[in-house]
Amino acid sequence: MNHNLPDELRKHQHMLLKDKVCVIVGASSLRSIGYAVAELFAAHAAKLGIVDLTMDKKIADDITSSIAAQTGRAPDLLGVQCDIRSTTDCDRAIAAAVSRFGTIDCMVNCAAIVKAQGMLAITEADYDRILDVNLKGTFFISQAVAKLMMGQGGGRIINISSQAGSVALKGESVYCMSKAAINHLTRCLAYEWAPYQITVNSVAPTFIRTDGTRPALSDPKFHAHVLDHIPLGRIGETSDVTGAVVFLASPAADLVTGANILVDGGWSVA
């Protein structure tokens, strides 16, 4: 059974995003935070632009079918292939979504690379790859959508950060650095773009059960280590993250900008 939709939101779909156009960057896997965001947004009647490096017709069809099965409603969805490390690709992806839907009300940046490797072992190529996707990609796809949002009187940008931006994780120095940068980039863009009524916020999860974390969490010692650091005593599910994201995308968050919502079970405050 798919647990991407929290039970209460599954029962009471309040249509918080009815007819809003939401672009989600990094959502090709059906067991990712990006996909879970897309599913909950669709449950709230949003129109979806799914942007991913691996996007093709099959992936877009699979996402559409999965969302329809979970929500009882086929989403209005456009899949766009894009390498967010390229400014040309970013501009093209935003133009494709606007061509299809006429506007973009919200964008969620979920694309990221995690590589657990000690400081002395990481290569220049891996360093560049992590920062190119996690930071450069977020920067330039945000720049591309902001050009549109400035002209239309506002919009929402939501960055999926990580608790790693606030706490040190052994063997993940470059990833932690990239997420700390995302947290500060969020604040900088919120301040710079506030006059255009563009809000910019971030959501910072702990370890969430996804395809990306499954190998690490399948190690009993690592699983126990993670639980030892989470005061609430459990590993996160994608549904733990999506509620915060839909709040930031909804009218309930009209005056919220520059915020970083930690969804980490208390790890960073313990």
C-alpha positions as CSV (number, residue, x, y, z in Angstrom):
1,M,0.0,0.0,0.0
2,N,1.2,3.5,-0.9
3,H,1.5,5.7,2.2
4,N,2.4,9.0,0.4
5,L,-0.9,10.6,1.3
6,P,-1.5,11.1,5.0
7,D,-4.7,9.4,6.0
8,E,-6.6,12.6,7.1
9,L,-5.6,14.4,3.9
10,R,-6.7,11.3,1.9
11,K,-10.1,11.4,3.5
12,H,-10.6,15.2,3.5
13,Q,-9.2,16.5,0.3
14,H,-9.8,20.3,0.8
15,M,-8.5,21.4,-2.6
16,L,-6.0,23.8,-1.1
17,L,-4.3,24.1,-4.5
18,K,-7.3,23.9,-6.8
19,D,-6.2,24.9,-10.4
20,K,-2.8,26.1,-9.2
21,V,0.1,25.1,-11.5
22,C,2.9,23.5,-9.5
23,V,6.3,22.5,-11.0
24,I,8.1,19.8,-9.0
25,V,11.8,19.3,-9.8
26,G,13.2,15.9,-9.2
27,A,10.2,13.5,-9.0
28,S,10.8,10.6,-11.4
29,S,11.0,7.8,-8.7
30,L,7.7,6.7,-7.3
31,R,9.4,6.2,-3.9
32,S,10.8,9.7,-3.7
33,I,9.9,12.9,-1.8
34,G,9.3,14.6,-5.1
35,Y,6.8,12.1,-6.2
36,A,5.0,12.2,-2.8
37,V,4.8,16.0,-3.1
38,A,3.3,15.6,-6.6
39,E,0.7,13.1,-5.3
40,L,-0.5,15.3,-2.5
41,F,-0.5,18.3,-4.7
42,A,-2.7,16.4,-7.2
43,A,-5.0,15.4,-4.3
44,H,-5.5,19.1,-3.7
45,A,-6.4,19.6,-7.4
46,A,-3.1,21.2,-8.5
47,K,-1.9,21.0,-12.1
48,L,1.6,19.4,-12.3
49,G,4.8,20.0,-14.2
50,I,7.3,17.2,-13.3
51,V,10.8,18.2,-14.2
52,D,13.6,15.6,-14.1
53,L,16.8,14.6,-15.8
54,T,15.5,11.1,-16.5
55,M,12.0,12.2,-17.6
56,D,10.4,10.5,-20.6
57,K,6.9,9.5,-21.7
58,K,7.0,6.2,-19.8
59,I,8.0,7.8,-16.5
60,A,5.4,10.6,-17.0
61,D,2.7,7.9,-17.7
62,D,3.7,5.9,-14.7
63,I,3.5,8.9,-12.4
64,T,0.1,9.8,-13.8
65,S,-1.2,6.3,-13.4
66,S,0.1,6.0,-9.8
67,I,-1.4,9.4,-8.8
68,A,-4.7,8.4,-10.3
69,A,-4.7,5.1,-8.5
70,Q,-4.0,6.8,-5.1
71,T,-6.2,9.8,-5.4
72,G,-9.0,8.6,-7.6
73,R,-8.4,11.4,-10.1
74,A,-6.1,11.5,-13.1
75,P,-3.9,14.6,-12.7
76,D,-3.3,17.2,-15.4
77,L,0.4,16.5,-15.7
78,L,3.2,17.5,-18.0
79,G,6.6,15.7,-17.8
80,V,9.6,17.7,-18.9
81,Q,13.2,16.4,-19.3
82,C,15.7,18.9,-17.9
83,D,19.3,19.0,-16.7
84,I,19.0,21.7,-14.1
85,R,22.8,22.3,-14.2
86,S,22.2,24.0,-17.6
87,T,20.6,27.5,-17.6
88,T,19.4,26.8,-21.1
89,D,17.6,23.7,-20.0
90,C,16.1,25.5,-17.0
91,D,14.7,28.2,-19.2
92,R,13.4,25.6,-21.7
93,A,11.7,23.6,-18.9
94,I,9.9,26.7,-17.5
95,A,8.8,27.7,-21.0
96,A,7.4,24.3,-21.6
97,A,5.3,24.4,-18.4
98,V,4.1,27.9,-19.3
99,S,3.2,26.8,-22.8
100,R,1.1,24.0,-21.4
101,F,-0.5,25.7,-18.4
102,G,-0.2,29.4,-19.1
103,T,1.5,30.2,-15.7
104,I,3.4,28.7,-12.8
105,D,2.2,29.4,-9.2
106,C,4.6,27.2,-7.3
107,M,7.8,25.4,-7.7
108,V,9.3,22.7,-5.4
109,N,13.0,21.9,-5.7
110,C,13.5,18.3,-4.8
111,A,16.4,17.3,-7.0
112,A,19.5,16.3,-5.0
113,I,22.5,13.9,-4.9
114,V,23.7,12.2,-1.7
115,K,27.1,10.5,-1.6
116,A,28.4,9.3,1.8
117,Q,32.1,9.6,1.5
118,G,34.8,10.9,3.9
119,M,36.4,14.3,3.4
120,L,39.7,12.8,2.3
121,A,38.2,10.3,0.0
122,I,35.8,12.5,-2.1
123,T,37.0,13.2,-5.6
124,E,36.9,16.4,-7.5
125,A,34.3,14.9,-9.9
126,D,32.0,13.9,-7.1
127,Y,32.4,17.3,-5.3
128,D,31.4,19.1,-8.5
129,R,28.5,16.7,-9.3
130,I,26.9,17.2,-5.8
131,L,27.2,20.9,-5.8
132,D,26.2,21.2,-9.4
133,V,22.9,19.5,-8.8
134,N,22.1,20.4,-5.2
135,L,23.1,24.0,-5.3
136,K,23.8,25.3,-8.8
137,G,20.7,23.5,-10.2
138,T,18.5,24.8,-7.4
139,F,19.8,28.3,-8.0
140,F,19.3,28.4,-11.8
141,I,15.9,26.7,-12.0
142,S,14.8,29.2,-9.3
143,Q,16.2,32.0,-11.3
144,A,14.3,30.8,-14.4
145,V,10.9,30.6,-12.6
146,A,11.4,33.8,-10.8
147,K,11.6,35.7,-14.1
148,L,8.1,34.5,-14.8
149,M,6.8,35.1,-11.3
150,M,8.0,38.6,-11.2
151,G,6.0,39.5,-14.2
152,Q,2.8,37.8,-13.0
153,G,2.7,39.4,-9.5
154,G,4.2,36.6,-7.3
155,G,4.5,32.9,-6.7
156,R,5.9,30.3,-4.3
157,I,9.3,28.6,-4.3
158,I,9.9,25.7,-1.9
159,N,13.4,24.1,-1.5
160,I,13.7,20.6,-0.1
161,S,16.8,21.0,2.1
162,S,17.8,18.6,4.8
163,Q,18.6,18.4,8.5
164,A,22.2,18.0,7.1
165,G,22.1,21.8,6.6
166,S,21.8,22.3,10.4
167,V,23.7,19.3,11.9
168,A,27.0,17.6,11.1
169,L,26.7,14.1,9.5
170,K,29.9,12.0,9.5
171,G,31.1,11.2,6.0
172,E,28.7,13.6,4.2
173,S,30.6,16.9,4.4
174,V,29.9,18.0,0.8
175,Y,26.2,17.1,1.0
176,C,25.9,18.9,4.4
177,M,27.7,21.9,2.9
178,S,25.3,22.0,-0.1
179,K,22.2,21.9,2.1
180,A,23.5,24.6,4.5
181,A,24.0,26.7,1.4
182,I,20.4,26.0,0.3
183,N,19.1,27.2,3.7
184,H,20.9,30.5,3.3
185,L,20.1,30.8,-0.4
186,T,16.4,30.4,0.7
187,R,16.8,33.4,3.0
188,C,18.6,35.5,0.5
189,L,16.1,34.9,-2.3
190,A,13.2,35.4,0.2
191,Y,14.6,38.9,1.0
192,E,15.5,39.8,-2.6
193,W,12.2,38.7,-4.2
194,A,9.8,39.8,-1.5
195,P,9.0,43.0,-3.3
196,Y,7.7,40.9,-6.2
197,Q,5.4,38.9,-3.8
198,I,7.5,35.7,-4.4
199,T,7.9,33.7,-1.2
200,V,10.8,31.4,-0.8
201,N,10.9,28.7,2.0
202,S,12.6,25.4,2.7
203,V,11.7,22.1,4.3
204,A,14.5,20.1,6.0
205,P,13.7,16.4,6.5
206,T,15.6,13.8,8.5
207,F,16.3,10.4,7.0
208,I,13.1,9.5,5.1
209,R,12.3,6.1,3.7
210,T,13.0,6.5,-0.1
211,D,14.8,4.6,-2.8
212,G,17.8,6.8,-2.0
213,T,18.0,6.0,1.7
214,R,17.0,2.3,1.6
215,P,20.5,0.9,1.2
216,A,21.8,2.8,4.3
217,L,18.7,2.2,6.4
218,S,18.8,-1.5,5.7
219,D,22.0,-1.7,7.7
220,P,20.8,-2.6,11.3
221,K,23.6,-0.6,12.9
222,F,23.0,2.5,10.9
223,H,19.2,2.2,11.4
224,A,19.8,2.0,15.2
225,H,22.2,5.0,15.0
226,V,19.6,7.1,13.2
227,L,16.8,6.1,15.7
228,D,19.2,7.0,18.6
229,H,19.3,10.6,17.2
230,I,15.5,11.1,16.6
231,P,13.7,11.9,19.9
232,L,10.4,11.0,18.4
233,G,11.7,7.5,17.9
234,R,11.0,6.6,14.2
235,I,12.3,7.0,10.7
236,G,10.5,9.5,8.6
237,E,8.0,8.6,5.8
238,T,7.5,10.8,2.7
239,S,4.1,11.8,4.1
240,D,5.8,13.4,7.0
241,V,7.4,15.9,4.6
242,T,4.6,16.5,2.2
243,G,2.3,18.2,4.7
244,A,4.8,20.9,5.4
245,V,5.3,21.4,1.6
246,V,1.6,21.7,0.9
247,F,1.2,24.2,3.7
248,L,3.9,26.4,2.3
249,A,2.3,26.2,-1.2
250,S,-1.2,27.0,0.2
251,P,-2.9,30.3,1.1
252,A,-2.3,29.5,4.8
253,A,1.4,30.5,4.3
254,D,0.8,33.8,2.5
255,L,3.0,35.7,5.1
256,V,5.6,33.0,5.4
257,T,8.9,33.6,3.6
258,G,12.5,32.8,4.4
259,A,11.5,30.0,6.8
260,N,13.2,26.6,7.1
261,I,10.8,24.0,8.5
262,L,12.6,21.1,10.1
263,V,10.9,17.7,9.7
264,D,13.5,15.7,11.7
265,G,11.7,14.3,14.7
266,G,13.8,16.5,16.9
267,W,17.3,15.4,15.8
268,S,18.6,19.0,15.4
269,V,17.4,20.2,18.8
270,A,18.3,17.2,20.9
